[in-house]
C-alpha cells in the first residue's frame, strides 16, 4: 500500500488548489488519505462495502461542494472527522451494532539472508500481528480508537483530545489503560513483542 506523508503546509496547499477546481490536487488528496480513512472506519464497522461507500460519498460530496468549503488547518483532521460523522449516521440509520475489524499493522523486518529465515520471520510476523489484533479487538471501543489515532495515524495527545472531544488527561488514561490491558493479554499468551 503506497503511503504519502504530507506536511501540514503541503496538505493545505493541495486543499486550496482542489477548492479552485484542480483535479490533480483532488486526486492527490484522495490517494494520500483513502487508506487512512478506510483503516479508521474499520474501528467502527466491519461492513467493508458500507465503509467504501461512505468514503466514495465523502469524496464525491467534497468535489461537488468544493467552492463552498472553507479553509482548514488540518486536512487529515477534517477528513477523519467528516468520515466518522458520515459512517456513524449510516450505522445509526441502519440500526447496526458497531465493532472492530482487524487493523493491519505496519511491521518492518530486518533483511534476512535465507529463504528459510524469511519464512520463519513471516510466520512470526503473522502470529504477532494476529495476537496484537486480537488484543486490540478485546479493548473497549474508545481505547481502540485512541490507540488507533495515536499509533496508526500518529496524532499527538492534544490532537486526539481535540478529535475525540475529551480532555487531555482522558487521552492519557485511555492510552495507558489500553497499553496495560494489551500487555497483560499478550503476556498471558506468552507473546514477546
C-alpha positions in Angstrom: 0.0 0.0 0.0 1.6 3.3 -1.0 1.7 5.8 1.8 2.0 9.5 1.2 3.1 11.7 4.0 2.3 15.4 3.5 3.4 18.2 5.7 0.7 20.4 7.0 1.7 23.1 4.5 1.5 20.6 1.6 -1.9 19.4 2.6 -3.3 22.9 3.0 -1.8 23.9 -0.4 -3.4 20.8 -2.0 -6.7 21.6 -0.3 -6.7 25.2 -1.6 -5.8 24.0 -5.1 -8.6 21.4 -5.0 -11.1 24.1 -3.9 -10.1 26.1 -7.0 -11.0 23.2 -9.4 -7.6 21.5 -9.5 -8.5 17.8 -10.3 -4.9 16.7 -9.8 -4.8 18.1 -6.3 -8.1 16.4 -5.6 -6.7 13.1 -6.8 -3.6 13.5 -4.7 -5.7 14.2 -1.6 -7.7 11.0 -2.4 -4.5 9.0 -2.8 -3.0 10.3 0.4 -6.0 9.7 2.6 -8.2 7.0 1.3 -6.4 4.1 3.0 -6.1 6.1 6.3 -9.8 6.8 6.2 -10.6 3.1 5.4 -8.5 1.9 8.3 -10.0 4.4 10.6 -13.6 3.4 9.7 -12.8 -0.2 10.4 -12.7 0.9 14.1 -16.5 1.4 13.9 -17.8 -1.1 11.4 -16.9 -4.4 9.8 -19.1 -3.7 6.8 -16.4 -3.1 4.1 -19.0 -2.2 1.4 -20.5 0.5 3.7 -17.1 1.9 4.5 -16.1 2.1 0.9 -19.5 3.7 0.0 -19.1 6.3 2.8 -15.6 7.2 1.6 -16.8 7.4 -2.0 -19.7 9.6 -1.0 -17.4 11.8 1.1 -15.1 12.5 -1.8 -18.0 13.0 -4.3 -19.6 15.5 -1.9 -16.2 17.2 -1.4 -15.9 17.7 -5.2 -19.5 18.8 -5.6 -19.2 21.4 -2.7 -15.5 22.4 -3.3 -16.5 26.0 -3.9 -18.3 26.4 -0.6 -15.7 24.5 1.6 -13.8 26.7 4.0 -10.2 26.8 4.9 -8.7 24.2 7.2 -5.5 23.9 9.2 -5.5 20.1 9.0 -7.0 18.3 6.0 -6.3 14.9 7.8 -8.3 16.0 10.8 -11.1 17.4 8.6 -11.4 14.3 6.5 -11.3 11.9 9.5 -14.0 13.9 11.4 -16.1 14.0 8.2 -15.9 10.3 7.5 -16.7 9.4 11.1 -19.8 11.6 11.1 -20.9 10.1 7.8 -20.3 6.5 8.8 -22.0 6.9 12.2 -25.0 8.5 10.5 -25.3 5.5 8.2 -24.8 3.0 11.0 -27.4 4.7 13.1 -29.8 4.8 10.2 -29.3 1.1 9.6 -29.6 0.3 13.4 -26.4 -1.8 13.2 -24.1 -2.6 16.0 -20.6 -1.3 15.5 -17.5 -3.4 16.1 -13.9 -3.6 15.0 -12.3 -5.5 12.2 -8.6 -6.4 12.1 -6.5 -3.4 11.6 -3.4 -4.1 9.5 -0.2 -3.3 11.5 2.9 -1.9 9.9 5.8 -4.0 10.8 9.3 -3.7 9.3 11.6 -6.7 9.3 15.3 -6.7 9.1 16.8 -8.2 6.0 17.1 -12.0 6.2 19.7 -13.8 4.2 18.0 -17.1 3.6 14.6 -18.2 2.3 14.1 -20.3 5.5 14.8 -17.3 7.8 12.4 -15.3 5.6 9.6 -17.9 6.1 10.3 -18.0 9.8 10.2 -14.2 10.1 6.9 -14.1 8.1 5.3 -16.7 10.4 6.5 -14.8 13.5 5.2 -11.5 12.0 1.8 -13.1 11.1 1.4 -14.6 14.6 2.4 -11.4 16.3 0.1 -9.4 14.1 -2.8 -11.8 14.9 -2.1 -11.6 18.6 -1.9 -7.8 18.5 -5.1 -7.6 16.5 -6.9 -9.9 19.0 -5.7 -7.8 21.9 -6.9 -4.7 20.1 -10.3 -6.3 19.4 -10.7 -7.0 23.2 -10.3 -3.3 24.1 -13.3 -1.1 24.7 -14.2 1.0 21.6 -12.8 4.3 23.0 -9.5 2.7 24.0 -9.3 1.1 20.5 -10.0 4.5 18.9 -7.3 6.3 21.0 -4.7 3.6 20.2 -5.5 3.7 16.5 -5.2 7.5 16.4 -2.0 7.5 18.4 -0.1 4.7 16.7 -1.7 4.3 13.3 -2.5 7.9 12.5 0.4 9.3 14.6 -1.7 12.0 16.2 -0.4 13.8 19.2 -2.2 13.5 22.5 -3.5 17.1 22.0 -4.8 16.2 18.5 -6.5 13.1 19.9 -8.1 15.2 22.7 -9.5 17.6 20.2 -10.6 14.9 17.7 -12.3 12.7 20.3 -13.6 15.8 22.2 -12.2 14.7 25.5 -9.7 16.3 27.9 -6.0 15.5 27.6 -6.0 13.5 30.9 -8.6 11.2 29.5 -6.4 10.6 26.4 -3.5 9.7 28.7 -5.9 7.4 30.7 -7.3 5.7 27.6 -3.9 5.1 26.0 -2.3 3.9 29.3 -5.3 1.7 30.1 -5.2 0.2 26.6 -1.5 -0.5 26.6 -1.7 -2.0 30.1 -4.5 -4.3 29.0 -2.8 -5.3 25.8 0.4 -6.0 27.7 -1.4 -8.3 30.1 -3.2 -10.1 27.3 0.0 -10.6 25.3 1.9 -11.7 28.4 -0.8 -14.2 29.3 -0.4 -15.6 25.8 3.4 -15.8 26.2 3.9 -13.4 23.3 7.1 -11.5 23.2 6.6 -8.1 21.5 
